[in-house]
Amino acid sequence: MPDPARESLRRDFLARAGGGAGMLALATLADAKPKPVLRQPRAKRVIWLFMHGGPSHVDLFDPKPALIKHSGKPLPDSFGNVMTRRNVAKNPLLAPLRPFRPRGKSGLEISDFLPHTAEHADDLCVVRSLHGESVNHPQAVYQMNTGSVLMGNPSVGSWVAYGLGSENENMPAFIVLPDPGGGLKGGPPAWGSGYLSAAYQGVTMRPGRTPILDLRPQPGVQPEQQRIDLQLIDSLNKRHLQNRDFDDQLASRVKAYELAFQMQAEAPQLVDLADETQSTHQMYGIDRPETKEFGQRCLLARRMIESGVRFVQLYSGDTNGWDAHADVDKNHSEYCQKTDKPIAGLLADLKQRGLFEDTLVIWGGEFGRMPMSEQGKGRDHNPWGYCAWLAGAGIQGGRAYGATDDIGLRAVTDKVPVRDFHATLLHLLGVDHYDLTFLHNGLDKRLTGPSDAEVVHALIGNS
């Protein structure tokens, strides 16, 4: 059994040696200034539009003439066994629900589901060969967000916050705008910090006068009184840390108190959209009931990255979201109507404000949908080949990268596993994914995992 007295001496020595390891770590957490990158970044910031539930690539961004030709027929035996959740492999193939058309000068084909996004076809690089490892929502959400199908790993936004910090000391580096309907499959760990400090997890915000619950002080509490209270709490916490091994949760709480105090001045103004022009509201669809909510969050995302927030993740889709098991046409009509115009407005607004060239915009979900039908008009989950698109940050638009097979079942050409997608994202931010590590349980952990991962240079062009 360990000797309590000896253990107390050991803790006291470690805490006090060199000024206290806990205090050194606390000082690191308190540094919100931008951190150096390894190369000149193309992207200074990221807006990730996450379509929760799994949008259908074969109905939106991946046209398949063969799927139209063979619609109503069973999947040919030549495609082999197919892992599905609901035994739909023997169901008839289902043609795309809306026509695809060449768009823009490039002729990139995009579905009629997305007429407003299609106007920006020449800015989009559609990745048609993404593939993951799980047919289940939570695991697929975790993989797309953290690089692993297992819960408890840091999210992409947390890694970016850890590696680069915020450009605004009064705002977090990583902000999440969840769907107000809630119900994300997998829950908040999708934007959690995992084994990184809790200071790097995504901070959830919403429109209106209370962007963060309990952010505002109670009535009658003056700023100076609050500052005195925080200084006392800070001094007590630091004294507590000096006498113990580094306590990550306490250090993160210290940082959170300070950041919350700073945000009280900036966050309410940031989420107040009243100072935006009527034309801007119209651009995002805020003047229409069907697009108002998502349009507000897209506009918030622009305001946040403009204020120095490094990484904003915006979710579309409540408990079921884009999960079109029963009726793709009904489901995608609803969600495309909600999101199409706001997303197009976001792209246009970034351009007119000079932010498009160094802001990376990502669109995609945790997986796509099967080419076979389910319940007659729906589709099951498909992680074996699906789409996302990139825009901004010098991305060469007006093109598709990679391909699925003739019916959109599996990625077959220039396949992009999720870890390579993440490596490419970090590369655009000026970070080598092999060098962005964190020592955890004796191992140097990284976003792209222990397996080899490669930056897809052909996807982003010369860099």
N, C-alpha and C positions, 0 to 999 in steps of 0.2 A: 504494500500500500504506500502511496506517496506521502511524504512528510509534509503536512500543511504549512509548518513554519518555513521549511526549505523552499517550498513552492512559492510562498509569499515573498521570500527574499529574491528568488529568481525573477518573478514578475516585476518586483520593484527595480531590480538592476536593469532589466530590459527596457522598462519604461523610461528610466532616467538616463541611460547611457546615450551619449550623443544628443542630449536635449530631449530624448523621448521619441521612440519610433512612432508612437501614436501622433505626436505633434507634427512630425515630418510628413506623415501621411495626410494629416488634416490640412497642412499648408498646401500640399499638392491638390487636394480636393477644392480648396478655396481659390485656386488659380483658374479663373474662367477665361483667360486670354487665349486667342488662337494659338495652337501648337504647330511647330514646324512640320512640313510635309517633305517627302523624299524627292519629289519632282514637281515641276510646274503643273498644277492641276488644270484640267479642262472645266471641271465643275467645282464651284465653291459651296454649293448647297444642293439639297435634294428635296423634291416633292414626290412622294410615292402614293399613287392612287390605287388603293387595294380594294379589288372587287371581291368581297367575301362571299363564298359559296361556290365559286367555280364557273365563270362565264364560258359559254360555248364557243371555242375557237372556230369550229366548222360552220358556225352561224354568224360570225363577226369578222374575223380577220384571215381565215384560212380556206379559200375557195377550193372546192373539190368537184370538178366535172364528173368524175367517176361515181361520186356519191349520189349525184343527181341521176346518172344513167342507171345505177343499180338499186335505186331506192325501192323499198318494198320487198327486196330479195334478201335471203339470209347471207350472213357473212361467209365468203368463200373459205373453204377448208385451207387454202394456201396461207391464210393469215395465222394459222396455228391456234394454240390455246390462248385465251384472253382472261386475265384476272379481273373480275368485276365484283362488286359488292352484292348485287341483286340478281345474279345469274341471267344477265341480259345478253350474253354472248351469242345465243341462238335466235335472238329477236331480229326482225327485219331491219335493214338499213333505213335510215331516215334522211331524206334530202334536206339541205339548208332551208330554213323557214322563210328567208327573204333573199332577193337577188343580190349578187355581188356586182359591182360596177368599177371600171377603171376610174381613178380619181386623180385630179391635179395634172400637172405636166408629166409627172412620172408614170402615171397609169397604174399606180398601186391599187390593187383591188380591195375594196372595203364594202361591207354589207349595208343595205338600206336601213338596217336597224340604227345606224349611226351617221345620219346625214351631216350633222354639224362637225363632228370629229373628222369626217371624210374631207371637209374643206381644208383641213391641215395635213392632208396625206403626204405632201412633199416635205413635211417636217418629221414624219414618223419613220422610225426603223422598227419594223415588226419582226420580232424573233419568233419564228414558226416552229422551232425545234427544241423548246424547253422540255425537260422531263424530270420527274421526281420519283419518289420511292414508296408513296403510300396512297391508297385509294380512300383513306378516311380523312375527314375534315381536320380534326385537331392536329394530327401528325403532319398533314400536308401544310397546314397553316404555320406550324412550328418550323418546318423545314424551309419554307419560303421566307420566313421572318428571321430565323436564327441559324439556318444551315444544318439543323439536326431535327429528326422526327421526334426526339425526346424532349420533354419539358425540362426547363431549368437552365438553358443556355442563353447567353446574351443575344439580344436582337441586333439586327443590322444597325438600327439607329443608335443603340447603346455603344456598339463598337465605334461608330463614327464619332459620337460624343466623347468617348474615351480617347480616341486617337487624335481628334482635331479640336475639341472644345467648341465653345460658342464664340461668335463674333460680337456678342452683346453681353456684358457682365450682368445686366439686369434681367436677362431672359435665359431659360434653359437652352441647351444645345439641341435637344430632341423633344419635340412636341407631337402628341397624337390627338387627332380629331376623330373620335369614334362615331359610329352611326348612332344617332339618338335612340334608335330602336333597340340597341344593345344586342346581346346574344351571340357574340363572336364565338365560334367553335374553337375551344382551346383557352379562351379568356385572356385576361391581361398579361399572362406570361409571354404572349406573342410580342409585346413591346417591353418586356422586363429586361433587367440588367443581368440576370443569372448570377454567375459567380463574380462578375465585376462589382464595383462599389454600387450601392443603391443610388448614388448621386447621378448615375448615368442612365437610369431607366427613363422611359418616355413619360412625360408629364401630360396628362389629359386635360384638354381645354374645350370650351364650348362657346358659342356666341352669347351675347347678352351682357348684362351688368355683373354677372357672377361667373366669370370664365373658369375659375377654380373654386370649389366649395370651401368656405371658411377662409378665403383669402383676405377679405376685408376685415379690419378690426371692429370690435364691438362699438356700438354708439357711445359717444362720450370719451373714447380713448384717443388722446391726442398723439400725433406722431412722435413728439419728443418723449412723452411718457412711455410709448411703446419701445422706442430706441433704448431707453434706460433699462427697461425690463429685459430686452434681448441681450444687452451687454452683460447684465448680471447672469442670465442663463448661460451665455457663452463662456464667461469666466468660470462658472461652476463646472460646466462640461469639460473645459480644458483641464481643470484641476483633477477631475475624475479620470481623464485619459492619461494624465501624467503618472498616475499611480497604478496603471494596468497595462496589459498588452493592448495593442491597437484594437479598438472596438469599431468595426466597420459600420454597424448600424447606428451607433452614437455619432460617429464622425459625419455620417451622411445626414443625420438629423440636424446636426449643427449647421451644415451647409444648407439644408432645406430651410431652416429658420431665416438665415441671412438672405437667401435667394427670395423667399416669400416676401420679406420686408421690402426688398428692392423691386419686386414685381408689383407691389401694391400701387406704385406710381405709374408703371408702364403698361401692365397687362390690361387694365380696364379701358384705357385709350386705344390699345391695340385691337381689341375685339369690338370696339364701337364703330360700326360701319356707316354711321350717319354722315360722316364727313366725305364719303365717297360720292361721286357725281351720279346723277340719274342715268347717264349713258353707261357708266360702269356697272350699275345695278342691272341694267338691261342686258349688257354684254354677258353677265353671269346667269341671267335668267331669274334674278331675285325678284323681279316684278311679276313673276308668274307662280301660281300656287304649286304646280307640279315640279318646278325646278328651284323653288325658293330655298329650301333647306340645304340641299347639296350645293347650290350656288353660293350661299353664305359661307359654307365651309371652304369652298375653293377660293373665295376672295380672302378669307382669313388666312389660308395657306400662303397666298401671295404677300399679304401684309406681314406675316411672320418672317418669311425668308428675307423680305425687304428690311426688316428690323434687325437682322443678324442671327436669327435662328438657323442652325446648320441643317437640320433634318426634320421634315414634317411628313407625317404619315396620316393619310386621310382615308377612312374606311367607308365603303358603300355596301350596305347589306346588313339586315338585322339577323334574327335567329336563323332563318333559312337563306335569306339574301338571294344570290344568283343561282341557288341550288334547284335547277329546273328538272326535277324528276318526273313531274306529271304533265307539264305543258310548257315547252320552251318558248313558244310564241307569246303566250300570256305573260310569263315571268320576265322574259327579256324585253318585251314591249314596255313593261312597267319600269324596269331598272334603267334601260337605255333612255327612256324619256326623262327620268329623273337626273341622269348624269351627263348625257351627251352635250347639251348646250353649255352647262357650266364648265365642262372640261375644255370645250372649244374656246369659251371665254377666257379661261385661265391661260391657255396657250397664246391667245391674241394679246392679252394684257401683259404677259411677261415680255412679249416682243416690243410692244409700244413703250415699255418702261426701261428697255435696255437690259433686262434681266435674263432673257432667254439664252444668251450665248454662254453664260456661266452657271445656269441652273439646270440640273438634270431632272427631267420629269419621267416617271415610270408609271405604266398602267399594266395591271394584271391581277390575277387571283391566285389561289393555292393550287389549282389545276384546271383542266378543261373538261369537256364532255365527250362521251362516247359517240361514234357514228351510228351505232345501233339505237333503235328506239326503246323506250321504256314506257309502259302504260299507254302505248300508242303514239303519244305526242311529246313525250319527255325524253331525257337522256340521263344516263348514269355518269358517275365520276370517271375522269380519265387523266391520270398523272403521267401517262407514257408518252404523250406528245401534246403540247399545248402552246399557247401564244402569250406574249407580253409585248409591249412596245416601249421604246425609248425615244425621247425628244429633247432638244436643247443641248447645252454643253458641247457644242461642236459636233454632235452626232450627225452623220450623213443620212438625211431623211429620204423619203420617197422610194423606199426599197424594203424588201423582205430578206431576212437572213435565215438560212436553214430551211428544212422542209420535213413534213410528215409524209407518210406513205399515201397512196392514191385515194384513200378514204378518210385520212386524218386520224388514224388509230395510234400510230407510233411514230416518234421522231426517227428519221432514217438518214438525213443528210445534214452534215455540220451540226451534230447534236450538241446541245448546251445543257449540261447538268446544272443544278442549282448552285453548286459550289463554284463553277466557272462564271455563272452570272454574278455572284457576289464578288468574286475576284475582279471582274471587269468593272463593277460599280466602284470598288475601292480604288482601282487604278485611275478611273476618271477623276476621283477626288485627290489624286496625287499620292496615294498610299500603296506600298507593296504589301499584299495580303500576307506574305510570308514573314514580314517584319512586324506586323501589328499583332502582338502576342500578349498574353497575360499568364503569369505563373499561378497554376491552380493544382493543388494536390500533387506537387512535384513535376508537373508537366507544363510546357509552354503551349497554352491553348490559343487557338485562333478561329476566326469566323469560318474559314473554309475547311476546317477540320483536319484530321491527321492524313487524309488521302491527298494525293497530288491534285492541284487545281491550277487551271491556266486562264490567263487573261485572253479573252476572245478579241484579238486585235482586228481581225477582219470585220467584226461586228461594229466597231467604232471608227475604223479607218486608221490612218497613220497617227501615232501618238507617241 
